[in-house]
Structures are given as structure tokens and as C-alpha cells.
Amino acid sequence: MTTRPSPAEPAPTPDGSSAPRVVAEGAPSSVRPDPLADDGRRPLAWLHITAPGRGVTPSVRSWCACGRDLFAAGQRRALALIDDHTEHRTHCPLLVSQEGKAA
């Protein structure tokens, strides 16, 4: 019979007490920030893509706080709207004015 601790038990410290326990790998070890805290950021542009699977028509919806609200169904039109949404984000006055501000 050995006196070594099993791998699941903490190793003893020199003073005879057990070693401090650590948080399991992947578990948060600090207090998380308040999810309701307002940091001043707001979503301005959204792109919602629905591509449910084979034989079903994909669809895309592009929204922006500037008033943009576009919808496209079908693969070609959906891909075109995705490209258009990306282009809009580089020219929208609400998004361009945010550029350069501290995050």
C-alpha cells in the first residue's frame, strides 16, 4: 500500500494541509461583468441569413439603423444582398461616423 495521493486528490503541502483547489479547466475563474451594464455600444447593422438545407430556398435580410431594410430569397439574390450589406457598412453615415472612436 502506498501513501501517495490518488490523482483526484490534492497533493499535501509541507505543513500537512491539502494544496489549494483550482477551478476546473475551462470554467470561469473570475467574476463576470454585469450583462446589463451599459458600455455605450449599440448594434447598428444586422445581417440575418437563413440557409436551412438542401432543396430549401436560402434567404437573407439586411437591416441598418439608418433605415435600410432589405430582403432577398434564392441563392443568387441572397449572395448579392450579402455583398451589398458588406458594401453598405463601408458607406453608411451611421457606421462611418463610428470609425476611429475608442472601443
N, C-alpha and C positions, 0 to 999 in steps of 0.2 A: 504494500500500500504506500502511495506517495503522498507527500504533504503539499504538493504543488496545487494551486487553484485550477479549476477547470476553466476553459476558455470563456465561459459565460459569466464567470465571477470576476469582480475587480481584483487586481493584484494588491496585496497588502503593502502599506507604506512602512518606512523604517520604524515609526512609532507604534506599529501594530494595528492601526485602524485601516480600513479599506481605502483604496485610492478613490478620488472623486469620480463620480459617474459623469459621462459625457452624453450629449444629445445624440440620438441615432443619426446615422449618416443620411443626409437629405432632408432632415427635419429642421425647421427654422429654429435658430438658437437665440434670436433676439426678438424684442417686441416689434411687431409690425406697425407701420404708420396707420393712423386713423383713416379708414377708407372714405370717410365723409369729409375729411379736411379739404378745403378749397385752396388749390395752388394757383388759381387764375387761368389755367389752361381750359380750353373749350374745343370740342370737335367742330370742325368747320366743313369738312367734305367727307362723304361716305360713298363707298362702292360696295354694293351687295351683289354677289354672284351666286346664282343657283345653277348647278350642273349635276342633276340628280342621277344620271347614269345612262346606259345605252338605250337608245330608242326614245329618249325623252328630250324635249327641246330645252336647251340652256337659256337662261335669261339673266339680264344684268340691269341694275338700277343705279343711277348716279345722282346723288344729292349734294347740294352745297348750300351753305348759309347765305350765299348771295342771291338765291332764288332758283338756281338750276335744279331741275327735277326731270331726268330723262330715263326712259325705259327702252330696252331692246330685247327681242326674243329671236332665237335662231343663232346658230354658231357664228356665221359671218357678221351679223349685226351686233352680237354680243362682244365679239373680239374688237370690232370697230369702236364700240362705246367704251370699252376698257382703255383703248388707246386715246380716245377723245377725253376721257376723265383724267388720264395722266397729263395730257396736254393742258387741260383746263387748270390743273393745280399749279402750273407754272405761270399762268396769266391772270388768275382770279385776283381782283384787287384786295379781297379779304385775306387771302393766303400770302400774297406778295408782300403786303404791309407787315406781316408777322416775321418775315425773313430778317435775320440779323438781331432780333431780340434775344435776350438771355433766356435760356430754357429754365 
